């Protein structure tokens, strides 16, 4: 276009276009896009430092023999010797127990277990077979067979079992008691009863006490000569009885102490689940004339089952790590009757046998992972598939 002055005004591209983003704007946009990674990076770094590094370091120690020498420890590669000692060597009695010839009861238990495992695998292979699921079930079956074999050669044949059996006793017996009592208390407190708010607080209090405090408290309560219940024990003829002198009473007393501490955890989670059950379903069942047991089994239990499975999975993981109570209450005694695998590893570490301590810790990790994964796959995922 020609102006009155005779100059041509040419339109230049971008003359009136807005300015492009500045460097700071581009950086802000990039920061917004990657904000999730930046928020999670500190947690990942902490996990790498405090979890992954000790895991790798302990794995290396599990395959070495550590000896104290001039200037510190001297390490020598030992291969599988640390694990071999636990299964076949001098530590077999400590880890697995003292093996003896099978009794008639042991043979019967082994036969029933073998038949049950074969039927379970055959049923899976003939209905919904997949190689991934079948391999997982083979691992679970191998662990079950090995545990039953261990108890058949020890407990069912009249011989003591080792720290693996003690740990499994704490896990399965203790968690079963805690779940049954916790569910019962949660069900009672979910009803319209007087003072249920007070009981909710009282039932939750033991969870606030440290395991060391619980251990010393129950150690004092178990003292039949000087404890607060000594007159009661003497009145029923147990004044000269020592709980920790017998293997089974010592184990049961540790289970009682552990249950007293952890029942509140199961109780509070299941109480929240029970209170979230839709009242419309329950009221409709009551109108139809359903009994209390029918309402619980057909309506309430299916609703709270996922939460119950989750809380028991958490408790099983924690129960495998029990160390405070047996250490404080009995120091693992009498003998090794109450010594858990974690306490076994701790005693080995305290005696500077780092290789054995790491090997025991990894055996505990293997058993824990197989048991928990099997529980999740067979119970939690099995329930989801059915629904």
C-alpha positions in Angstrom: 0.0 0.0 0.0 1.3 3.5 -1.1 1.1 6.4 1.4 0.9 10.1 0.6 4.6 10.4 1.2 5.3 8.0 -1.6 6.6 5.2 0.7 5.3 1.7 0.4 4.2 0.2 3.8 4.9 -3.5 3.5 3.3 -5.9 5.9 6.0 -7.9 7.6 5.2 -11.3 9.1 5.0 -11.3 12.9 5.0 -7.6 13.1 1.8 -7.6 15.3 2.1 -11.2 16.6 2.4 -11.8 20.3 5.9 -12.4 21.6 6.9 -16.1 22.1 7.3 -17.7 25.5 10.2 -16.6 27.5 12.8 -18.9 29.0 11.2 -18.7 32.5 7.7 -19.5 31.0 9.1 -22.6 29.2 10.8 -23.7 32.4 7.6 -23.3 34.4 5.7 -25.3 31.9 8.3 -28.1 32.0 8.3 -28.0 35.8 4.5 -28.4 35.8 4.7 -31.4 33.5 7.3 -33.2 35.6 6.1 -32.1 39.0 4.9 -35.7 39.8 8.4 -37.1 39.3 9.9 -34.3 41.5 7.5 -35.0 44.3 8.2 -38.7 44.4 12.0 -38.5 43.9 12.8 -37.9 47.6 10.8 -40.9 48.6 12.5 -43.0 45.9 15.9 -41.8 47.1 15.1 -42.6 50.7 14.0 -46.1 49.7 17.1 -46.7 47.7 19.3 -45.6 50.6 17.5 -47.3 53.5 16.0 -50.3 51.8 17.6 -51.3 48.6 21.2 -50.8 49.8 20.8 -52.9 53.0 19.0 -55.6 51.0 21.9 -55.9 48.5 24.5 -55.6 51.2 22.9 -58.4 53.3 22.5 -60.6 50.2 26.3 -60.3 49.7 26.9 -61.1 53.3 24.7 -64.2 53.0 27.2 -65.8 50.6 30.3 -64.9 52.6 31.9 -65.8 55.9 32.9 -62.9 58.0 35.6 -63.1 60.6 37.0 -60.4 62.9 40.6 -59.6 62.0 43.2 -56.9 62.3 41.5 -53.6 61.2 38.0 -54.9 61.1 36.1 -57.8 59.4 37.6 -60.1 56.8 35.1 -61.6 54.3 35.5 -64.8 52.3 33.1 -66.0 49.7 31.4 -69.2 51.0 28.7 -69.9 48.3 25.7 -71.6 49.8 27.5 -72.8 52.9 25.5 -70.5 55.2 22.2 -71.8 53.9 23.4 -75.4 53.8 24.2 -75.2 57.5 20.6 -74.2 58.3 19.1 -77.2 56.4 21.7 -80.0 56.6 24.6 -78.8 58.8 25.3 -78.0 62.4 22.5 -75.4 62.5 19.8 -77.7 61.4 18.5 -78.4 64.9 18.3 -74.6 65.5 16.5 -73.7 62.3 14.4 -76.8 61.5 14.5 -78.8 64.7 15.7 -82.2 65.8 14.6 -84.8 63.2 13.5 -88.3 64.3 11.9 -91.3 62.7 8.3 -90.7 61.6 5.6 -91.8 64.0 2.3 -93.2 62.8 0.7 -89.8 63.2 3.4 -88.2 61.1 2.9 -90.7 58.3 -0.9 -90.0 58.4 -0.4 -86.3 58.3 2.1 -86.6 55.4 -0.3 -88.8 53.4 -3.2 -86.5 53.9 -1.1 -83.4 53.0 0.2 -85.1 49.8 -3.3 -86.2 48.8 -4.6 -82.7 49.4 -1.8 -81.0 47.4 -2.2 -83.4 44.4 -6.0 -82.9 44.4 -5.6 -79.1 44.6 -3.1 -79.0 41.7 -5.2 -81.4 39.6 -8.3 -79.3 40.1 -6.6 -76.2 39.0 -5.0 -77.9 36.0 -8.3 -79.4 34.9 -10.4 -76.2 35.2 -8.6 -72.9 34.5 -5.0 -73.8 33.7 -2.3 -71.2 33.0 1.4 -71.7 33.3 2.0 -68.6 35.4 -0.7 -69.6 37.9 0.4 -73.3 37.9 4.0 -72.4 38.7 2.9 -70.1 41.5 0.8 -72.9 43.0 3.7 -75.3 42.6 5.9 -72.9 44.8 3.1 -72.7 47.3 2.6 -76.5 47.3 6.4 -77.0 47.8 6.4 -74.7 50.8 3.4 -76.4 52.4 4.9 -79.8 51.8 8.2 -78.7 53.3 6.6 -77.2 56.4 4.4 -80.3 57.0 7.5 -82.5 56.4 9.4 -80.5 59.0 6.6 -80.7 61.6 6.1 -84.4 60.8 9.8 -85.1 61.6 9.8 -83.0 64.7 6.4 -82.2 66.4 4.4 -85.1 65.3 7.2 -87.5 66.0 7.9 -86.2 69.5 10.9 -84.0 68.8 11.3 -80.2 69.3 11.1 -78.0 66.2 13.3 -75.0 65.5 12.9 -71.3 64.9 11.1 -71.8 61.7 8.3 -73.8 63.4 8.2 -71.3 66.3 7.8 -68.4 63.9 5.0 -70.2 62.0 3.3 -70.9 65.3 3.4 -67.2 66.2 2.1 -66.3 62.8 -0.8 -68.7 62.3 -2.0 -69.2 65.9 -1.5 -65.6 66.9 -3.1 -64.1 63.9 -6.1 -66.5 64.1 -6.7 -65.5 67.7 -6.3 -61.8 67.0 -8.7 -62.0 64.0 -11.4 -63.9 65.9 -11.3 -61.7 68.9 -10.9 -58.5 66.9 -13.8 -59.3 64.7 -16.0 -60.2 67.7 -15.2 -56.9 69.5 -15.8 -55.0 66.3 -19.1 -56.6 65.8 -20.2 -55.9 69.3 -19.1 -52.3 69.2 -21.0 -51.8 65.8 -24.2 -52.6 67.6 -26.4 -50.1 69.4 -25.2 -50.7 72.9 -24.7 -48.3 75.8 -21.1 -47.0 76.2 -19.8 -48.3 72.9 -17.8 -45.0 72.4 -16.1 -45.7 75.8 -15.3 -49.3 74.8 -13.9 -48.2 71.4 -11.3 -46.1 73.2 -10.5 -48.7 75.8 -10.0 -51.5 73.2 -7.7 -49.3 71.2 -5.4 -48.3 74.1 -3.0 -51.4 74.0 -1.9 -50.4 70.5 -0.4 -47.2 71.9 2.0 -49.1 74.1 5.5 -50.0 72.8 6.3 -53.7 72.4 9.1 -53.4 75.0 6.5 -52.1 77.5 4.1 -54.9 76.6 6.9 -57.4 77.0 8.0 -56.2 80.5 4.3 -55.9 81.6 3.5 -59.5 80.7 6.8 -60.8 82.0 5.8 -59.2 85.4 2.2 -60.6 85.1 3.6 -64.1 84.5 5.7 -64.0 87.6 3.8 -66.4 90.0 5.9 -65.6 93.0 6.2 -61.8 93.0 3.9 -60.5 90.3 0.6 -58.6 91.0 -1.4 -61.9 90.4 0.9 -64.0 92.7 -1.8 -64.4 95.4 -4.2 -65.6 92.7 -1.7 -68.1 91.2 -0.9 -69.4 94.7 -4.6 -69.8 95.5 -5.2 -72.0 92.5 -2.0 -74.1 93.2 0.3 -72.4 90.7 2.5 -70.6 93.1 5.5 -72.8 92.3 4.8 -72.9 88.5 7.1 -71.1 86.1 5.6 -70.2 82.8 8.9 -69.9 81.0 10.1 -73.3 82.1 7.7 -75.2 79.8 8.1 -74.7 76.0 4.3 -74.6 75.2 3.2 -72.4 78.0 6.0 -70.0 77.2 5.0 -69.8 73.5 1.3 -69.4 74.4 2.1 -66.6 76.9 4.0 -64.8 74.1 1.0 -65.3 71.8 -1.3 -63.8 74.5 1.0 -60.8 74.9 1.2 -60.3 71.2 -2.5 -60.7 70.7 -3.2 -58.2 73.5 -1.1 -55.6 71.7 -2.4 -56.2 68.1 -6.1 -57.1 68.6 -6.9 -53.3 68.7 -5.4 -52.9 65.2 -7.7 -55.6 63.8 -10.6 -54.3 65.9 -10.4 -50.7 64.7 -10.1 -51.6 61.0 -12.9 -54.2 61.0 -15.1 -51.8 63.0 -14.7 -49.2 60.3 -15.6 -51.8 57.7 -18.7 -53.0 59.6 -20.0 -49.5 59.9 -19.7 -49.0 56.2 -22.0 -51.9 55.4 -25.2 -50.5 53.9 -28.0 -50.6 56.4 -30.6 -51.0 53.7 -29.4 -54.5 53.0 -29.4 -55.5 56.7 -32.9 -54.0 57.3 -34.3 -55.7 54.2 -32.9 -59.0 55.4 -34.4 -58.5 58.9 -37.8 -57.7 57.3 -37.6 -60.9 55.3 -37.0 -62.8 58.6 -33.3 -63.7 58.2 -31.5 -64.7 61.4 -28.5 -62.9 62.7 -26.1 -65.6 61.4 -27.7 -65.5 58.0 -27.4 -61.7 57.9 -23.7 -61.9 58.9 -22.7 -64.7 56.6 -24.7 -63.6 53.5 -24.6 -59.8 53.7 -22.1 -58.5 56.3 -19.2 -60.9 55.7 -19.1 -60.5 51.8 -19.0 -56.7 52.3 -16.1 -56.7 54.8 -14.2 -59.6 53.4 -11.7 -57.5 51.3 -10.9 -55.3 54.3 -10.6 -58.4 56.5 -8.2 -60.0 54.0 -6.1 -56.8 53.8 -5.8 -56.4 57.6 -4.8 -60.0 58.0 -2.2 -59.7 55.3 -0.7 -56.8 57.2 -0.8 -58.7 60.5 0.8 -61.8 58.9 3.7 -59.7 57.6 4.2 -58.1 61.0 3.9 -61.4 62.9 6.8 -62.9 60.8 9.0 -60.1 62.2 8.2 -60.7 65.9 11.3 -60.2 68.0 10.6 -57.9 70.9 8.3 -60.0 73.0 10.3 -63.3 72.9 13.5 -61.5 73.5 12.2 -59.6 76.6 9.8 -62.2 78.1 11.9 -65.4 77.7 15.1 -64.5 75.8 14.2 -67.2 73.4 14.0 -69.9 76.1 13.6 -72.4 77.5 16.5 -73.4 75.2 15.3 -72.1 71.8 11.6 -73.0 72.4 10.4 -69.4 71.9 13.1 -68.1 69.6 11.7 -66.6 66.4 13.7 -66.5 63.1 14.2 -62.7 63.6 15.5 -63.3 67.1 17.7 -66.2 65.7 19.1 -63.8 63.1 19.7 -61.2 65.8 21.6 -63.6 68.1 23.8 -64.6 65.1 24.5 -61.0 64.4 25.3 -60.3 68.0 27.9 -63.1 67.9 29.4 -61.4 64.8 28.4 -64.3 62.5 27.1 -61.9 59.8 26.9 -64.5 57.1 24.6 -66.8 59.2 22.5 -63.8 60.3 22.0 -62.6 56.7 21.2 -66.2 55.5 18.5 -66.6 58.2 17.1 -63.2 57.3 16.8 -64.2 53.6 15.2 -67.5 54.5 12.6 -65.5 56.5 12.1 -63.2 53.6 11.5 -66.1 51.3 9.0 -67.7 53.6 7.2 -64.4 54.2 6.9 -63.6 50.5 5.6 -67.0 49.5 3.1 -67.1 52.3 1.8 -63.6 51.7 1.7 -63.8 47.9 -0.1 -67.2 48.2 -2.6 -65.7 50.7 -3.2 -62.7 48.4 -3.6 -64.8 45.3 -5.8 -67.5 46.8 -7.9 -65.5 49.2 -8.0 -61.9 47.9 -7.8 -62.4 44.2 -9.9 -65.6 44.5 -12.7 -63.7 46.1 -12.5 -60.9 43.4 -12.7 -63.5 40.6 -15.7 -65.1 42.3 -17.5 -61.8 42.6 
